[in-house]
């Protein structure tokens, strides 16, 4: 409870910012509508079967993660690529730095990757004198603004085109431009130079294909394709959970990913990258590395039930539909992964004692579970995590008051006599003015705890003068007399 | 047609909104059912379950199971409580084989009120009269856990004098969420106001749902904002015989 109370002042500015509320609600609403239209039964009758297939495939891959990761490594290395196993962000940074040193690189182009956000890669590279350049438009805007992604798929979802105009004018010294297409042109011109200048390109990975040792990237802007082919070195950074068994499994995932993320049957570009340039090939990098990163994921793997959080393909559908995300936005979440998926991943990866408020910040409406393309049982996992968190707190002797409250409540609810007595007492001592009455202002001695929380936003229903059971008894008696 | 049904009125309705329980009883009696109200009933345990206190929830769930052990039909005016009993009891007692057996035996006998009408009693016209324009709010647990969507609407369409209009955000959460509503009061308040704006756009005289918890949230905010919209449980509409209250 303490942590939940403490987080309220942080949420307030977002909730009170009507412009931001409108921007986020509208942008997510558009994505919700688009998704809905591309998974509707008349356009994709096999949608539910695809979800089940995707869930089965992910379950299988996660249950046999060691096998498929090693198969991926063998196949990638047979094609001349190399796997770099990294425990955490430091391992990644060390590798990239040593590679940049060997190649005497300075400019590094990057395509969008949440995994690199996890480890603050740009920050660390800049600290060592390198110049990482984000080439996804949204990410580029955020890099100029020194901001972090607001959304897994649409990182600059919280910004309006007018804010982008201000930013470009200030940071790029260009004439003010408010038309998004023209803003894109401005960024494109600058980024072209960076693509040509860069010696290293860094990308994420949407999927790793074990049977062919390939990295799969989906995108709409073409910047990932350029980042991975123009520079002489390509480094793909992927969490351990990204591996899927076979290339043919893409048929399932690609049908779901674009639709769930942006309501596109397929994204504009789908790249399947299999190692460096070979023999007579005319394009592709000279060196090809795949960094396979743990960074807390194997901790999630330990829990046989909740490890399904690792099935996530980062489509963002759960964020868009979530009535909580749509109100508190992306930046109030403590880690890079926001929304419902963030609420189940963050505590598992970072520990239950950090941000214990997070799984509680849900009305348990279940919309996230319904739209998840890989059928992660997000609402159920939120409940499991709440239980884990309360047990963890009890073990540490923290937050005893709420536990005591529920223990007392359970005593009352398992004893009908106590229950009725307590109810009658409440209706006597409380603000009783007959059934159907509502109270605007609670007297000061009652305006505490949960009652205060309730009355801060809503009128308070008075306890009924007579409970249902009392009224039922009277009704029975009256009937018996007839 | 079974002649006898047990009703579970839920703690919320028992203590705060008894008229909803009476309305449900009226409708069932009118359809020829004899009502069995077991006085030992209290709560389904959901508040503790949703807050992460499973031991406490389990003891209350066990109480529910023992109260209704031999009941043939347990009908309740709440999708959320019905879902707790039929979906979440099993999660709660997965390590207690005896309780799990009782839960599995209970699950098929638990009925949310509107679904009992449409699927067991097989009535869609209960002979009610209610004059005005109404919109229906899908409560989340009824919609997503029990898959109740069309039944309550069919029942409403058959009420004489009632014009049913759809709101654009019928499926969006009202922001109640149990203790969430007080733990995250401002956020919950923002959520219900999005809901209310959607209700207002329909121009309806009343918003109707099958969960008194959602309705308490919606009515509390509607009253706070001074809006002229009535808030009714489906049972109240179906029990209505036409006097314009």
Contacts between the chains, C-beta under 8 A, distances in Angstrom:
chain1	res1	chain2	res2	distance
A	1	B	183	7.2
A	4	B	183	4.9
A	4	B	184	7.2
A	8	B	184	7.4
A	8	B	185	7.8
A	8	B	186	6.6
A	11	B	184	7.5
A	11	B	186	6.6
A	11	B	187	6.1
A	12	B	186	6.3
A	15	B	186	5.5
A	15	B	187	6.4
A	15	B	190	5.2
A	21	B	190	7.8
A	25	B	194	7.6
A	323	B	172	6.0
A	323	B	173	4.6
A	323	B	175	6.7
A	323	B	191	5.2
A	323	B	194	7.5
A	324	B	187	6.7
A	324	B	191	7.6
A	327	B	187	5.7
A	327	B	190	5.0
A	327	B	191	6.2
A	327	B	194	8.0
A	328	B	187	6.3
A	360	B	51	8.0
A	360	B	52	7.8
A	360	B	180	7.1
A	360	B	183	6.3
A	360	B	184	7.7
A	361	B	180	7.7
A	361	B	184	6.0
A	361	B	187	7.5
A	362	B	177	6.9
A	362	B	180	6.8
A	363	B	140	7.4
A	363	B	173	5.0
A	363	B	175	5.7
A	363	B	176	6.5
A	363	B	177	2.9
A	363	B	180	5.1
A	363	B	181	7.9
A	363	B	188	7.1
A	363	B	191	6.9
A	364	B	50	6.3
A	364	B	140	7.3
A	364	B	141	8.0
A	364	B	177	5.7
A	364	B	178	7.5
A	364	B	180	7.3
A	365	B	140	4.0
A	365	B	144	7.3
A	365	B	173	3.6
A	365	B	177	7.3
A	366	B	140	5.6
A	366	B	141	7.2
A	366	B	144	3.9
A	366	B	145	6.5
A	367	B	140	7.5
A	367	B	144	7.1
A	367	B	171	7.7
A	367	B	172	8.0
A	367	B	173	7.1
A	369	B	144	7.4
A	370	B	144	5.8
A	380	B	91	7.2
A	383	B	49	7.2
A	383	B	50	6.8
A	383	B	52	7.6
A	383	B	88	7.9
A	383	B	91	7.5
A	386	B	50	7.3
A	386	B	51	6.7
A	386	B	52	3.4
A	387	B	52	4.6
A	387	B	53	7.7
A	387	B	54	5.1
A	388	B	52	7.8
A	389	B	52	6.0
A	390	B	51	7.4
A	390	B	52	3.7
A	390	B	53	5.9
A	391	B	52	7.9
A	402	B	51	7.3
A	402	B	53	7.8
A	403	B	53	6.6
A	406	B	47	7.8
A	406	B	48	4.9
A	406	B	51	6.7
A	406	B	53	4.3
A	406	B	56	4.4
A	407	B	56	6.0
A	409	B	47	7.3
A	409	B	48	6.7
A	409	B	56	6.7
A	410	B	48	6.5
A	410	B	55	7.9
A	410	B	56	3.9
A	410	B	57	7.7
A	410	B	59	5.0
A	410	B	60	5.6
A	412	B	42	7.7
A	413	B	11	7.3
A	413	B	42	4.5
A	413	B	43	4.7
A	413	B	45	7.3
A	413	B	60	4.5
A	413	B	63	6.7
A	414	B	42	7.2
A	414	B	59	5.5
A	414	B	60	6.0
A	414	B	62	7.7
A	414	B	63	4.5
A	416	B	39	6.3
A	416	B	40	4.5
A	416	B	41	7.5
A	416	B	42	6.2
A	419	B	11	7.9
A	419	B	42	4.8
A	423	B	14	7.2
A	423	B	15	5.1
A	426	B	15	7.3
A	427	B	15	7.6
A	435	B	17	7.9
A	435	B	18	6.6
A	435	B	19	6.3
A	436	B	19	7.4
A	438	B	219	7.4
A	438	B	220	7.1
A	438	B	223	5.1
A	440	B	223	7.9
A	440	B	224	7.2
A	449	B	182	7.9
A	450	B	179	7.2
A	450	B	182	4.1
A	451	B	182	7.9
A	453	B	181	7.4
A	453	B	182	3.3
A	453	B	183	6.8
A	453	B	185	4.0
A	454	B	181	6.7
A	454	B	182	5.2
A	454	B	185	6.9
A	454	B	220	7.2
A	456	B	185	5.0
A	456	B	186	7.2
A	456	B	189	7.3
A	457	B	185	5.3
A	457	B	186	6.7
A	457	B	188	6.6
A	457	B	189	3.1
A	457	B	192	7.5
A	457	B	220	7.6
A	457	B	221	6.6
A	457	B	224	7.1
A	458	B	189	6.9
A	458	B	192	7.5
A	458	B	217	6.8
A	458	B	220	3.0
A	458	B	221	4.9
A	458	B	223	7.6
A	458	B	224	5.3
A	459	B	219	7.8
A	459	B	220	4.9
A	459	B	221	7.9
A	459	B	223	4.1
A	459	B	224	4.9
A	460	B	220	6.9
A	461	B	16	5.1
A	461	B	17	7.4
A	461	B	216	5.8
A	461	B	219	7.5
A	461	B	220	6.8
A	462	B	16	7.8
A	463	B	15	5.7
A	463	B	16	6.1
A	464	B	15	6.5
A	464	B	16	6.0
A	464	B	17	7.0
A	464	B	18	4.9
A	466	B	18	6.7
A	467	B	14	5.1
A	467	B	15	5.7
A	467	B	18	5.9
A	468	B	9	4.9
A	468	B	13	6.2
A	468	B	14	4.3
A	468	B	15	8.0
A	468	B	18	3.8
A	468	B	21	4.2
A	468	B	22	7.0
A	469	B	14	6.2
A	469	B	37	7.4
A	469	B	39	5.9
A	470	B	18	8.0
A	471	B	18	5.3
A	471	B	21	8.0
A	471	B	22	6.3
A	472	B	21	7.6
A	472	B	22	7.7
A	472	B	25	7.6
A	472	B	37	5.3
A	475	B	22	7.5
